[in-house]
Amino acid sequence: RKLNETDNSYYVDCSCIWKSSTTDTGNLFYASDGRCSQTDCPYFAPFIAMFFLSIFFIFVGSTLETNVVVRCVEKKDKGLSLGMFQIFSHAGYVLGPEIGRA
């Protein structure tokens, strides 16, 4: 339910947002338009740090995998081996969550 107070719009009784306070009429859930301030998001800096580290290790791993594929095959088969490697790795990205029911 949307409430309009002067310039700000507030959304009340949002089922997907955690309880912010308890009133006489029950639990109050609310959200507002706009960005969160730094005090509202204390986990932002740790999130960015973990996100950077995970992306870093993903790319380091993919670089090493490509080097292994290129070094383990003969020169005439490098193009085919890289193509097959990409097909199978992308099939894993698509099928993995479906098989694991993520």
C-alpha positions in Angstrom: 0.0 0.0 0.0 1.4 3.4 -1.0 1.2 6.4 1.3 2.0 9.9 0.1 3.5 12.3 2.6 4.5 15.6 1.1 7.4 15.0 -1.3 8.2 11.4 -0.2 6.3 8.2 -1.2 6.3 5.5 1.4 5.2 1.9 0.9 3.6 0.3 3.9 3.1 -3.4 4.9 5.6 -4.7 2.3 5.8 -8.5 2.7 9.3 -8.8 1.2 10.9 -6.4 3.6 11.8 -7.2 7.2 10.0 -5.7 10.1 11.2 -2.2 11.0 9.1 -1.5 14.1 6.1 -2.7 16.0 3.1 -0.4 16.5 -0.2 -0.8 18.4 -1.8 -2.0 15.2 0.9 -4.6 14.5 4.2 -4.9 12.7 5.1 -2.0 10.4 7.0 -2.8 7.2 7.9 0.2 5.0 10.1 1.2 2.1 10.8 4.5 0.4 11.9 5.7 -3.0 15.6 6.5 -3.6 19.0 5.2 -2.5 20.0 3.9 0.9 22.3 6.1 2.9 25.5 4.6 4.1 24.1 4.3 7.6 21.2 2.2 6.2 23.5 -0.2 4.5 26.3 -1.3 6.9 27.2 -4.3 4.8 27.9 -2.4 1.6 31.7 -2.2 2.0 32.1 -5.9 2.9 29.8 -6.8 0.0 32.0 -4.9 -2.5 35.2 -6.4 -1.0 33.8 -10.0 -1.3 32.4 -9.3 -4.8 35.8 -8.0 -6.0 37.6 -11.0 -4.5 35.2 -13.5 -6.0 35.4 -11.9 -9.5 39.2 -11.8 -9.2 39.5 -15.5 -8.4 37.0 -16.4 -11.1 39.1 -14.6 -13.7 42.4 -16.0 -12.4 40.9 -19.5 -12.6 39.6 -19.0 -16.1 43.0 -17.8 -17.2 44.7 -20.8 -15.8 42.2 -23.2 -17.4 42.8 -21.6 -20.8 46.5 -22.0 -20.4 46.1 -25.7 -19.5 43.9 -26.3 -22.5 46.3 -24.5 -24.9 49.5 -26.2 -23.5 48.1 -29.7 -23.5 47.1 -30.1 -27.1 49.1 -30.1 -30.4 49.4 -26.8 -32.3 47.0 -27.9 -35.1 44.2 -28.8 -32.5 44.4 -25.6 -30.3 41.5 -23.9 -32.0 39.2 -26.9 -31.8 40.2 -27.6 -28.2 39.5 -24.0 -27.1 36.1 -24.1 -28.9 35.2 -27.4 -27.2 36.3 -26.1 -23.9 34.1 -23.0 -24.2 31.1 -25.1 -25.3 31.4 -27.5 -22.3 32.1 -24.8 -19.8 29.1 -22.7 -20.9 27.0 -25.8 -20.9 28.0 -26.3 -17.3 26.9 -22.8 -16.5 23.5 -23.3 -18.1 22.8 -26.9 -17.0 24.5 -26.8 -13.6 21.8 -24.9 -11.7 19.1 -26.9 -13.4 20.7 -30.2 -12.5 21.5 -29.0 -8.9 18.1 -27.3 -8.6 19.7 -24.0 -7.5 
